[in-house]
Amino acid sequence: MKINIKATNTTLTPSIKNFIEEKLSSLEKFLKPEYKLHVELEIDKKHKTGDVFRTEINILPSKFYAEGFAPDFYAAFDIALPKIKEQLMKAKDKQLTRRKVAARSASRLKRGM
């Protein structure tokens, strides 16, 4: 799993980078080693309520995507992470269910012969 972090309209501090890498390590059990995670951090300074921080998580080649908006980067990331984790868990459950259904149908075919 390779992580690419991009900061738009802001600077990427080592503390934010470490925070993101630590939190994304929980996704390793769902991802293959060749997957790439793109994380984009952005500040919208022209928002009517003041500065709005946006975090976007994109996983390639599987095309999972989530984003979060909040008053700071940490909160925005904490909003986006459960969204992406839910998508990954749903995909993994779906894959396991398909595997179990295929195994059941194969065993039924063997018994019928």
C-alpha positions in Angstrom: 0.0 0.0 0.0 1.5 3.3 -1.1 0.3 6.6 0.4 0.5 9.9 -1.6 -0.5 13.0 0.4 -1.1 16.3 -1.3 -1.8 19.6 0.4 -3.6 22.4 -1.6 -3.6 26.0 -0.4 -1.7 24.9 2.8 1.5 23.2 3.9 1.8 19.6 5.0 3.2 19.5 8.5 5.0 16.4 9.8 2.4 16.0 12.5 -0.5 15.9 10.0 1.5 13.5 7.8 2.2 11.1 10.8 -1.5 11.3 11.9 -2.7 10.4 8.4 -0.2 7.5 8.0 -1.1 6.1 11.4 -4.8 6.2 10.8 -4.5 4.7 7.3 -2.6 1.8 8.6 -5.9 0.4 9.8 -6.9 -0.1 6.2 -4.0 -2.4 5.4 -6.0 -5.5 6.1 -8.5 -4.6 3.4 -6.0 -3.5 0.7 -3.6 -5.3 -1.5 0.1 -4.2 -1.4 -0.1 -2.8 -5.0 -3.0 -0.4 -4.1 -2.3 3.4 -4.0 -4.0 5.7 -1.5 -4.2 9.4 -2.5 -5.0 11.8 0.3 -5.7 15.4 -0.5 -5.9 18.1 2.1 -7.3 21.5 1.1 -8.4 24.8 2.7 -11.3 26.7 1.2 -10.5 30.2 2.4 -13.4 31.8 0.5 -16.2 30.0 2.1 -18.9 32.1 3.6 -18.4 30.7 7.1 -14.6 31.1 7.1 -11.9 28.5 6.5 -13.3 25.1 5.7 -10.9 22.2 5.6 -11.5 19.3 3.2 -9.9 15.9 3.2 -10.3 13.5 0.3 -9.3 9.9 0.3 -9.1 8.0 -3.0 -8.0 4.4 -3.4 -6.8 3.2 -6.8 -7.3 1.0 -8.8 -10.5 0.0 -6.9 -12.0 3.6 -7.2 -13.1 3.9 -3.6 -13.6 7.5 -2.6 -14.6 9.5 0.4 -14.3 13.1 1.6 -14.9 15.0 4.8 -15.4 18.7 5.6 -14.7 20.2 9.0 -13.2 23.2 10.8 -9.7 21.5 11.0 -7.8 18.8 9.1 -7.9 16.3 11.9 -11.7 16.4 12.1 -12.1 16.3 8.4 -9.9 13.2 8.1 -11.8 11.6 11.0 -15.0 12.2 9.0 -13.7 10.7 5.7 -11.9 7.6 7.2 -15.1 5.8 8.4 -16.7 6.4 5.1 -13.9 4.7 3.2 -13.6 1.9 5.7 -17.3 1.2 5.3 -16.9 0.9 1.6 -14.0 -1.4 2.0 -15.8 -3.6 4.5 -18.9 -3.8 2.2 -16.7 -4.9 -0.7 -14.9 -7.5 1.3 -18.2 -8.9 2.7 -19.6 -9.1 -0.8 -16.5 -10.9 -2.1 -16.6 -13.4 0.8 -20.4 -14.0 0.2 -19.7 -14.7 -3.5 -17.0 -17.1 -2.6 -19.2 -19.0 -0.2 -22.1 -19.2 -2.7 -19.7 -20.5 -5.4 -18.4 -23.2 -3.0 -21.9 -24.3 -2.0 -23.0 -24.6 -5.7 -19.8 -26.6 -6.5 -20.5 -29.0 -3.6 -24.1 -29.5 -4.7 -22.9 -30.3 -8.2 -20.5 -32.9 -6.8 -23.3 -34.6 -4.8 -25.7 -34.6 -7.7 -23.2 -36.6 -10.0 
